[in-house]
Amino acid sequence: ILFTASSLVSQPKESDYYPITDIPLPEGEVIEVSGIDILPDGSVVIASRRGDIFIGKNVLGKEPDPEWTLFARGLHEVIGIAWKDGWLHLTQRPEVSRIKDSDGDGRADIFETVGDGWGINGDYHEYAFGTRPDKDGNIWVVLCLTGSGGADDKSPFRGWCMRVTPDGQTIPTAYGIRSPGGIGINHLGDVFYCDNQGPWNGSSSLKHLAPGSFQGNPTGNKYFKLTKALGEQPPNPKSGSRIETERKNLPAFVPPPIVLSHGKMGNSPAGVECDETGGKFGPFTHQLFISEQTHSKVHRIFLEKVNGYYQGAAFPFLKGFGSGNIVARFAADGSMFTGGTNRGWGSHGKKPFSFQRVNWTGKVPFEVHEMRARPDGFELTFTHPADPGTLANTASYSMEAYTYIYQAGYGSPVVDKSVPSVAKAVPGKDGKSVRLTVTGLVKGNVHELKMPGIRSRAGELPLLHNVAYYTLNEIPKK
């Protein structure tokens, strides 16, 4: 029997690089983890969707052995927490609050409303997701539509993004939101959220909350009558069209930087977290990580700005979490904590709720590091040098492009399929990059690139993940 050298190489696994550790939760408690932060003394604070806050000591380190204490109970669906200046800031369904322990007994005893300039009426789907404070101390909040698809006069500003300032102002900031699953800030201070497939969202997406921007769903535009902060109410987009077409008629329409191909990249994207660990989590500094609720995964996102708009590539990163991930948080030691629930839609992870930690082992996986758009194709960089023969072989790659119908109806099938071809592949001299000339680029479409033929220079390893999904909103100028 003949064996090739590559057939003798063991296939890499995600856990070789990023193992997942279960963190015990307080016994007898139901904690659907919906918020995580790290306190100045290294303790970890977690919030439950059901309204409880616990603080844990001995959560960091190689062998976590948490000692949990109850900090607060009876809050209203906390989805977003942040420690700042001695206060724990909370985004609850009806407000942004701050709480503290003033007498040192370990329990919060001061509860203050910071901002509550929006409405709720008891509808199950009127979620509110909040960031940590931005550089100016503002907390950005995205508000789900009533019933995930409606807006009424009893609940003002559903489908909007609001900024709550440190002095208590609530500022309408962006509009056009449908059903957010999480929100976060990148290393430059720009704010992004994940919107889920549904009306006016053919597929779930990562979206950029530029101040004054329209995010695509016009249902909440009726609330322009309540504010002059963003000018006059714009016209509605045309149902049955395409985002690329409608953005030409709506100047405030910011196209989604990342369209998360439905089913392929999950069904319910949630929390957004930026790697600012300075390399303690591996080679992906300043990239974004998105929690995925239904598929119990975490995705990795590379973003760039082209012609003034964010766009980029989505990559699979890590699967196998215990429940449906809805939030992630990096600690100073490079740990990524994750938490979630299988409530509602269910999840691939079968536990009803989970709290887990991901650590980098120090081994760098063979991955596409970045994928950048070029006037005539794409440029890829890698975490390790690749075999130049496989990089230069156009048969190592295949690509398809597609988009989704931009419509008032729920979701969309994949449409406008095409098959761009990799006509030329030129490796960089160090083997850590390749320039792809692509025939048939389609502005506005997702470009799904598969790379089964690429091998590492040392060890003949395949890529750990050999697929990337690039959302080509803009083609760079020559």
C-alpha positions in Angstrom: 0.0 0.0 0.0 1.4 3.4 -1.0 1.0 6.4 1.3 1.7 10.0 0.2 3.4 12.3 2.7 0.3 14.4 3.0 -1.9 11.4 3.8 0.3 10.6 6.9 -0.3 14.1 8.3 -3.0 14.1 11.0 -5.8 16.5 10.1 -6.0 19.6 12.3 -8.9 20.2 14.6 -10.3 23.5 16.0 -9.7 22.2 19.6 -5.9 21.8 18.8 -5.8 25.6 18.9 -8.8 26.9 20.7 -10.2 24.4 23.3 -13.5 25.2 25.1 -13.8 24.9 28.9 -17.0 24.7 30.8 -17.3 27.1 33.7 -19.6 25.9 36.6 -22.5 28.2 37.3 -24.2 28.8 40.7 -26.0 25.6 41.7 -29.8 25.7 41.5 -29.9 28.8 39.3 -31.2 29.2 35.8 -28.7 31.5 34.2 -29.1 32.2 30.5 -25.9 34.2 30.2 -26.7 37.5 28.3 -23.9 39.8 29.6 -20.3 39.3 30.7 -17.7 41.8 32.0 -14.4 41.6 33.9 -14.1 43.6 37.1 -10.9 45.5 38.0 -9.9 42.8 40.6 -10.2 40.0 38.0 -13.6 38.8 39.1 -16.1 38.0 36.3 -19.6 39.4 36.4 -22.4 37.7 34.4 -26.0 38.7 33.7 -28.9 36.4 33.1 -31.6 37.1 30.6 -34.0 36.4 33.4 -32.7 39.4 35.4 -30.0 38.1 37.8 -26.4 39.4 38.3 -23.7 37.2 39.8 -20.1 37.9 40.5 -17.5 35.1 40.4 -14.0 34.9 41.9 -11.5 32.3 40.7 -12.9 32.2 37.2 -9.7 33.1 35.4 -6.7 30.8 35.4 -6.0 27.3 34.1 -8.4 25.5 36.5 -11.5 27.7 37.1 -13.1 27.0 40.4 -15.7 29.8 40.7 -17.1 31.2 43.9 -20.3 32.9 42.9 -22.2 35.6 44.9 -25.5 37.2 44.0 -25.1 40.9 43.2 -28.7 41.7 42.1 -32.0 40.0 41.3 -35.3 40.9 39.7 -34.0 43.1 36.8 -35.8 43.2 33.5 -34.0 41.1 30.8 -30.5 42.4 31.0 -28.7 42.1 27.6 -25.5 44.1 28.0 -23.4 44.9 31.0 -20.3 47.0 31.6 -18.3 48.0 34.6 -17.2 51.7 34.7 -16.1 54.1 37.5 -17.4 51.9 40.3 -20.8 51.3 38.7 -22.2 48.3 36.8 -24.0 49.7 33.8 -26.9 47.6 32.5 -29.0 47.6 29.4 -32.4 46.4 30.5 -35.5 46.0 28.3 -36.9 49.4 29.3 -33.8 51.4 30.1 -30.1 51.8 30.6 -29.4 51.7 34.4 -26.4 51.7 36.7 -26.1 49.9 40.0 -23.5 49.7 42.8 -22.8 48.2 46.2 -22.3 51.3 48.4 -21.9 49.5 51.8 -19.5 46.8 50.8 -21.7 43.8 51.6 -21.5 42.3 48.1 -25.0 43.2 47.0 -26.1 46.1 44.9 -28.1 48.6 46.9 -28.2 51.7 44.6 -30.2 51.4 41.4 -30.4 54.4 39.1 -32.0 55.0 35.7 -29.6 56.6 33.3 -31.8 56.8 30.2 -35.1 55.4 29.1 -36.2 57.3 26.0 -38.0 54.5 24.2 -41.2 52.5 24.7 -42.2 48.9 25.6 -45.6 47.4 25.9 -45.1 43.8 27.0 -44.5 42.3 23.6 -42.2 39.3 23.9 -39.9 40.5 21.1 -39.2 44.1 22.3 -35.6 43.3 23.1 -32.9 45.9 23.8 -29.2 45.2 23.4 -26.5 47.6 24.7 -22.8 48.2 24.3 -20.1 48.9 26.8 -19.5 52.7 27.0 -17.8 54.2 23.9 -14.9 56.7 24.1 -17.3 59.4 25.1 -19.1 57.3 27.7 -22.2 56.7 25.6 -24.0 53.4 25.6 -25.5 52.4 22.2 -28.8 50.5 22.3 -30.5 48.7 19.4 -34.2 48.1 19.8 -36.1 45.2 18.2 -39.4 45.9 16.4 -42.6 44.9 18.2 -43.2 41.3 17.5 -39.9 41.4 15.5 -41.8 43.0 12.5 -44.1 45.8 13.7 -44.2 49.3 15.2 -47.0 51.0 17.0 -47.5 54.2 18.9 -47.4 52.5 22.3 -43.7 51.7 21.9 -41.8 54.6 20.4 -38.5 54.1 18.5 -38.8 50.4 18.0 -36.4 49.5 15.2 -34.0 52.4 16.1 -30.5 52.8 17.6 -30.3 55.1 20.6 -27.3 56.6 22.4 -27.6 57.0 26.1 -25.2 59.7 27.3 -23.5 59.8 30.7 -25.8 62.7 31.7 -28.9 60.8 30.8 -29.8 62.0 27.3 -31.3 59.5 24.9 -30.3 60.5 21.4 -31.9 58.9 18.3 -28.8 57.8 16.3 -29.8 55.4 13.4 -32.9 53.6 12.1 -34.0 50.8 9.9 -33.4 47.9 12.4 -35.4 44.7 12.4 -34.4 42.1 15.0 -31.0 42.6 16.5 -29.1 39.8 18.3 -26.2 41.7 19.7 -24.1 44.8 19.4 -20.4 45.8 19.9 -17.6 48.3 19.1 -14.5 47.7 17.0 -11.0 48.9 17.9 -11.6 52.2 16.0 -14.7 53.0 18.0 -17.2 52.2 15.3 -20.4 50.4 16.4 -21.8 47.3 14.7 -24.8 45.1 15.4 -26.2 41.8 14.0 -29.6 41.8 12.4 -31.5 38.6 11.8 -33.1 37.3 8.7 -36.8 38.4 8.3 -38.7 41.3 6.7 -36.3 43.4 4.6 -33.5 41.1 5.6 -33.0 38.4 3.0 -30.2 36.9 5.2 -28.8 37.8 8.6 -26.1 40.4 8.5 -23.5 42.4 10.4 -24.3 46.0 10.0 -22.5 49.3 10.7 -24.4 51.8 12.9 -23.0 55.0 11.4 -24.8 58.0 13.0 -27.8 59.0 10.8 -27.7 55.7 8.8 -30.6 53.7 7.5 -30.1 50.0 8.2 -32.7 48.6 5.6 -36.0 48.0 7.4 -38.4 51.0 7.0 -41.0 49.7 9.5 -39.8 52.0 12.3 -39.5 55.1 10.0 -42.9 56.3 11.4 -41.0 57.5 14.5 -39.4 60.3 12.5 -42.5 62.3 13.6 -41.1 62.1 17.2 -37.7 63.6 16.5 -35.9 66.1 14.3 -32.5 64.6 15.3 -32.1 62.9 11.9 -34.0 65.2 9.6 -37.1 64.4 7.6 -38.6 60.9 7.1 -37.1 59.4 4.0 -39.1 57.5 1.3 -39.4 53.8 1.7 -37.4 51.4 -0.4 -39.0 49.3 -3.1 -39.9 45.8 -2.1 -38.6 43.0 -4.3 -35.5 44.9 -5.3 -31.8 44.5 -4.3 -29.8 46.4 -1.7 -27.3 47.4 -4.4 -30.2 49.0 -6.3 -32.0 50.7 -3.5 -29.0 52.2 -1.8 -28.6 54.4 -4.9 -32.0 56.0 -4.2 -31.5 56.3 -0.4 -28.4 58.2 0.5 -28.5 57.2 4.2 -28.7 53.5 3.4 -25.5 51.9 4.6 -25.2 48.4 3.1 -24.4 45.5 5.5 -20.6 45.1 5.7 -21.1 41.3 6.1 -24.0 39.3 4.8 -23.9 36.0 6.7 -25.1 33.5 4.2 -28.2 31.9 5.7 -27.7 28.3 6.8 -24.1 28.2 5.8 -23.0 30.7 8.5 -25.8 30.0 10.9 -29.3 31.3 11.4 -29.2 33.7 14.3 -26.1 35.9 14.8 -25.8 37.6 18.1 -23.1 39.3 20.1 -20.2 41.3 18.5 -16.7 41.3 20.2 -13.4 42.8 19.0 -10.1 41.1 19.8 -8.1 43.8 21.6 -6.0 41.3 23.6 -2.7 42.3 21.8 -2.1 38.9 20.5 -3.0 36.9 23.6 -5.8 35.2 21.6 -3.7 34.4 18.6 -3.1 36.2 15.3 -6.4 37.9 14.8 -5.9 41.2 16.5 -8.6 43.8 15.9 -10.8 41.3 14.0 -14.4 40.8 15.2 -15.9 37.6 16.6 -19.7 37.0 16.3 -21.7 34.7 18.5 -24.1 32.4 16.7 -27.1 31.3 18.6 -28.8 28.6 16.6 -25.6 26.8 15.4 -23.8 27.2 18.8 -20.7 28.7 17.1 -18.4 31.7 17.0 -17.6 33.3 13.6 -14.5 35.4 12.7 -14.8 38.6 10.7 -12.2 40.6 8.8 -13.3 44.2 7.8 -11.8 46.8 5.6 -13.1 50.2 4.3 -13.5 50.5 0.5 -14.8 53.8 -1.0 -15.8 54.9 2.5 -17.9 51.8 3.4 -17.1 48.8 5.6 -17.1 45.4 4.0 -15.1 42.2 4.3 -15.0 38.5 4.8 -16.7 36.1 7.2 -14.9 32.9 8.2 -15.9 29.9 10.3 -13.9 29.9 13.6 -15.2 27.6 16.4 -18.1 25.2 16.9 -19.2 22.9 19.6 -20.5 25.2 22.3 -22.9 23.8 24.9 -25.8 26.1 24.1 -26.8 28.9 21.8 -24.1 31.6 22.0 -25.5 35.1 22.5 -22.6 37.0 24.0 -18.8 36.9 24.2 -16.2 38.9 26.1 -12.4 38.9 26.1 -10.5 39.1 29.4 -7.1 40.8 29.8 -5.4 37.4 29.9 -6.6 36.6 26.4 -9.5 34.4 27.4 -12.8 34.6 25.5 -15.8 34.0 27.7 -19.0 33.0 26.0 -22.6 32.5 27.2 -26.0 31.6 25.9 -29.3 29.8 25.9 -31.3 27.4 23.8 -34.5 29.2 24.6 -36.9 30.0 21.8 -35.3 28.8 18.6 -33.3 26.0 20.2 -29.7 25.4 19.3 -27.3 22.8 18.2 -25.8 22.8 21.7 -28.4 21.0 23.7 -27.8 22.5 27.2 -30.6 24.9 28.3 -27.9 27.5 29.0 -24.1 27.7 29.2 -21.1 29.7 30.4 -17.8 28.7 28.8 -14.3 29.9 28.1 -12.0 29.7 25.0 -8.3 29.9 25.3 -5.6 30.0 22.7 -3.1 27.1 23.1 -0.2 29.1 21.6 -0.3 27.1 18.3 -1.2 29.1 15.3 -3.7 27.4 12.9 -3.2 27.5 9.2 -5.9 29.9 8.2 -6.7 32.7 5.8 -5.8 35.7 7.9 -7.3 38.5 5.8 -9.2 38.8 2.5 -9.1 42.1 0.8 -10.9 43.4 -2.3 -8.9 44.5 -5.3 -10.1 46.2 -8.5 -9.8 42.9 -10.4 -10.2 40.3 -7.6 -9.0 39.6 -4.1 -5.8 39.4 -2.1 -5.5 36.8 0.6 -3.0 36.6 3.4 -2.3 33.5 5.6 -1.2 32.8 9.1 1.6 30.5 7.9 3.5 30.3 4.6 1.7 28.2 2.0 3.1 25.9 -0.6 3.6 28.1 -3.6 2.6 25.5 -6.1 -0.8 25.1 -4.5 -1.2 28.9 -4.2 -0.4 29.4 -7.9 -2.7 26.6 -9.1 -6.1 28.1 -10.1 -7.6 24.7 -9.5 -7.0 25.2 -5.8 -9.9 27.7 -5.8 -13.6 27.8 -6.7 -16.0 30.7 -6.3 -19.7 31.5 -6.6 -21.5 34.8 -6.2 -25.1 35.4 -5.1 -27.4 37.8 -3.2 -30.8 37.9 -1.6 -34.1 39.6 -2.5 -34.5 42.9 -0.7 -38.2 42.6 0.2 -40.9 43.2 2.8 -41.6 39.5 3.0 -39.8 37.2 5.4 -36.2 36.4 4.3 -35.2 35.3 0.8 -33.9 32.4 -1.2 -30.4 32.8 -2.8 -30.8 34.6 -6.1 -28.7 36.1 -8.9 -26.2 33.2 -8.8 -23.1 33.4 -10.9 -19.8 31.6 -11.1 -16.8 34.0 -11.1 -13.6 32.3 -12.1 -10.1 32.6 -10.7 -8.2 33.4 -13.9 -4.8 33.9 -12.3 -3.2 33.3 -8.9 0.1 35.0 -8.0 1.8 34.0 -4.7 3.7 36.5 -2.6 7.4 35.9 -2.3 7.1 34.8 1.3 4.3 32.4 0.6 2.0 34.2 3.1 -0.2 35.9 0.5 -1.7 35.4 -2.9 -3.2 37.8 -5.4 -6.3 36.4 -7.2 -7.5 37.8 -10.5 -11.2 37.1 -10.8 -13.3 37.3 -13.9 -17.0 38.1 -13.2 -17.0 40.1 -9.9 -20.5 41.3 -9.0 -20.9 44.5 -7.1 -23.2 44.1 -4.1 -23.1 40.3 -4.0 -21.6 37.8 -1.6 -18.5 36.0 -3.1 -18.1 32.6 -1.6 -14.5 31.4 -2.0 -13.5 27.8 -1.5 -9.9 26.8 -1.3 -9.6 23.0 -0.9 -6.3 22.7 -2.8 -4.2 25.0 -0.7 -1.5 23.4 1.5 0.9 24.8 4.0 4.6 24.9 3.1 5.6 23.0 6.2 3.7 19.8 6.9 1.4 19.8 3.9 -1.6 20.7 6.0 -4.8 21.9 4.5 -6.4 25.1 5.7 -8.3 24.6 9.0 -11.2 26.4 7.4 -11.1 26.5 3.6 -14.1 28.8 2.9 -14.6 32.6 3.1 -17.6 34.7 2.4 -16.8 38.2 1.1 -19.6 40.9 0.8 -18.5 43.0 -2.1 -20.5 46.3 -1.6 -17.7 48.3 -3.3 -15.1 47.5 -5.8 -11.8 49.4 -5.2 -10.8 52.0 -7.8 -7.8 51.1 -9.9 
